[in-house]
Amino acid sequence: MRSSLLRVMIVVSMVMLSATSLRAQRLEDLPRIAMDTLSTGNSNAQVIIYTNNTWEFYFPGLDSLIAKNVYNSNWVTDQVFAYKGTSVNDLPASMELSLFSRVGDYKCPVVGRVTSKYGIRRGRNHNGIDIPLKLREPIYAAFPGRVRYSRYNGGGYGNLVIVRHDNGLETWYGHLSKSNVEVGDYVVAGSVIGFAGSTGRSTGVHLHFEIRYQDLTFDPERIFDFETGDIRYQNFVLDKSFFNIRSNASELLEDGEEDIALLATEDGEEITSEDILANIEKIQEAEAKKLEPVYYTIKSGDTLSRIASRNGTTVSELCRLNGISRNSIIRAGRQLRIK
């Protein structure tokens, strides 16, 4: 009897010792063997579950994804701008871009109230939108894509992540407390690419979010309703006029004009998908008319600085609109685009 009890005590002691030893080990030191794969709702991505209680994304067609020309042409990883020499004049009048094909192919980076909109702010271009957050809140990738830039940026963005997407758009995530991705990583929509912070030129914890096409910015609120987290379009028509810093989508949205136009026909009848598409086209045409170029005739004695001040713009914006430099000679009688 005593012999049996002794054997049981020895076995229990060995089990307890083994359990203590396992607890003392780090997860990464335990055997890492793939146990199972899980679907993510995205045909291009799966999740692999390992025996050491860790997981990671797996992209069966990753080689073909990153072989696309969009991830090789103008692929610059140590500078924020990748399309040097490209101007808005080089682009077509409009481009139709597919934003997603499945619901899981997009996610609003954060949900919250936009406190600083796209446009002119204190005399300078504010090329994105700002949303206040709590420190270290997760920031999500808006669409599937490949990380082109992930480092501290001394130009004011602080910790900055730039993700390029299949349709050529790039999303920029600034002032992060920490990046969660590296250059070259392929991410799915909803991947945590970093955490909210106040690094760089920032006055509080918030996300500065931009959407660009070939380095040119347009209002992110044209794509997302940040207060609800909803996306506005499945296929988005990117008009060249949207690249104007004064082409601010939120002014139209605040007036409620788009909501009214999209939800009702002129005679009040039940609306169809064709009606919605027609109304979207009308809204975009009306907005484009508001943004027709405005020109100023140069007078004797004028300087770029004086013209900018009189017309509520900046010298940098005048140079960009007219393809000139600050040192260019301007002559009386000629026209200068101011909007």
Secondary structure, 3 states (H helix, E strand, C coil): CHHHHHHHHHHHHHHHHHHHHHHHCCHHHCCCCEEEEEECCCCCCEEEEECCCCEEEECCCHHHHHCCHHHCCCCCCCCCCCCCCCCHHHCCCEEEEECCCCHHHCCCCCCCCCCECCEEECCEEECCEEEECCCCCEEECCCCEEEEEEEEECCCCEEEEEEEECCCEEEEEEEECEECCCCCCEECCCCEEEECECCCCCCCCEEEEEEEECCEEECHHHCEECCCCEECCCEEEEEHHHHCCCCCHHHHHHCCHHHHHHHCCCCCCCCCHHHHHHHHHHHHHHHHHHCCCCEEECCCCCCHHHHHHHCCCCHHHHHHHHCCCCCCCCCCCCEEECC
